[in-house]
Amino acid sequence: MPVPSLRAIGSVQRGAPTFFTVDGVVISAFAGESVACALWAAGMRELRHSPRADLPRGMFCLMGSCQECLVWVGLRKLPSCQVPVSEGLAVETLPHRERPRG
């Protein structure tokens, strides 16, 4: 079942509509909004699982302090709440980038 849009339409000034990828999946967003907010609006709540209890982790503080929303952007592991969306941005979740291959 599709997740209904959580975007406020018409009442907020936004950047240009754009697209970026997460684990190879195309996500629509607005330029300049954080990757975390774009993922939340797209219905993606889990970004990784905790190392000890294997519990789902996602957005928590949304200001870069907690490190719960870490993602890979290029060669850097960054909090997704601190990464602005831009056209063609490629993001990988930790499980996607760090899974064993072979």
Disulfide bonds with the S-S distance in Angstrom:
none
